[in-house]
């Protein structure tokens, strides 16, 4: 099954980000990531740019839902 071009493009971006987080040893593997939001900036940055905000989910808050 082929995914639509734009969706594949965003999935590849997310994969690169997750792989970089693994390489930097912030996470052991991408199964630890429960939620990810990707937004493309308005301007093109030569060489590229990624800003990452990491937050730990409070399990007690999740269980209360």
Secondary structure, 3 states (H helix, E strand, C coil): CCCCHHHHHHHHHHHHHHHHHHHCCCCCCHHHCCCCCCCCCCCCCCCCCCCCCCCCCCHHHHHHC
